[in-house]
Amino acid sequence: MARTWLSIRVDLIAGQGEHLWPRPGRIFAAARSHTFSDLAEAIDDAFARWDRSHLQEFTLADGTRLCDPDPDWQIEGEIEEDYRRIRLPRAA
């Protein structure tokens, strides 16, 4: 059975209060079995984020936020899901 890989481009548009130009970017190859948590870790590695002290959040085309859900920070009417459980094909 042939394995289908996803090609994901990530551009860093800002950091430490500055907008970056040209934008540094990376292209990732990911299996459909990978989670958004796996992608977040790969992004941290690729951009040399050694401290891992920032929050992870992805927003899907339908407006769903993938993050580490926290009832104290949830916005009313907004859909949040745990990014550690959602697989990448969900965004395709």
C-alpha positions as CSV (number, residue, x, y, z in Angstrom):
1,M,0.0,0.0,0.0
2,A,1.4,3.4,-1.0
3,R,1.8,5.9,1.8
4,T,0.5,9.4,1.1
5,W,2.5,12.2,2.5
6,L,1.4,15.8,3.1
7,S,3.6,18.7,2.2
8,I,3.2,21.6,4.6
9,R,4.8,25.0,4.2
10,V,5.3,27.1,7.4
11,D,6.5,30.7,7.2
12,L,7.7,32.6,10.3
13,I,6.1,36.1,9.9
14,A,6.9,37.7,13.2
15,G,9.0,37.1,16.3
16,Q,10.1,39.0,19.4
17,G,7.9,41.9,18.4
18,E,9.3,42.3,14.9
19,H,7.8,41.5,11.5
20,L,10.2,39.4,9.5
21,W,11.1,40.0,5.8
22,P,12.0,38.0,4.0
23,R,10.0,35.5,5.9
24,P,12.0,32.4,6.9
25,G,10.2,29.3,5.9
26,R,10.4,25.5,6.0
27,I,8.6,22.7,4.1
28,F,7.6,19.7,6.1
29,A,6.7,16.2,4.9
30,A,4.2,14.6,7.3
31,A,2.3,11.4,7.4
32,R,-1.5,11.5,7.7
33,S,-1.0,9.7,11.1
34,H,0.8,12.7,12.6
35,T,-1.0,15.0,15.0
36,F,-0.9,18.8,15.1
37,S,1.2,18.3,18.3
38,D,3.7,16.4,16.2
39,L,3.7,19.2,13.7
40,A,4.2,21.8,16.4
41,E,7.2,19.9,17.8
42,A,8.7,19.7,14.2
43,I,8.2,23.5,13.8
44,D,9.9,24.2,17.1
45,D,12.8,22.0,16.0
46,A,13.1,23.5,12.5
47,F,13.1,27.1,13.8
48,A,15.5,26.2,16.7
49,R,12.9,27.0,19.4
50,W,14.9,25.4,22.2
51,D,12.9,26.9,25.1
52,R,9.5,25.4,24.1
53,S,7.9,28.1,26.4
54,H,5.2,29.3,24.0
55,L,1.6,28.1,23.5
56,Q,0.7,26.0,20.4
57,E,-2.4,27.0,18.4
58,F,-3.7,26.2,14.9
59,T,-6.8,27.6,13.3
60,L,-8.6,25.4,10.7
61,A,-10.4,26.9,7.7
62,D,-13.8,26.3,9.4
63,G,-12.6,28.5,12.3
64,T,-12.0,25.6,14.7
65,R,-9.1,26.4,17.1
66,L,-6.7,23.5,17.9
67,C,-4.9,24.2,21.1
68,D,-4.4,23.0,24.7
69,P,-8.1,23.7,25.8
70,D,-8.4,25.8,29.0
71,P,-12.0,26.6,30.2
72,D,-10.7,29.8,31.7
73,W,-9.6,31.1,28.3
74,Q,-12.4,29.7,26.1
75,I,-14.2,32.3,24.0
76,E,-18.0,31.9,24.0
77,G,-19.2,30.3,20.7
78,E,-15.7,29.4,19.6
79,I,-14.9,25.7,18.9
80,E,-11.7,24.4,20.5
81,E,-10.2,21.0,20.3
82,D,-7.1,19.4,21.8
83,Y,-4.3,19.7,19.2
84,R,-2.6,16.7,20.7
85,R,-5.4,14.4,19.5
86,I,-6.3,15.8,16.1
87,R,-4.6,14.3,13.1
88,L,-3.3,16.4,10.2
89,P,-5.8,15.2,7.5
90,R,-8.4,17.0,9.5
91,A,-7.1,20.3,8.0
92,A,-7.0,19.0,4.4
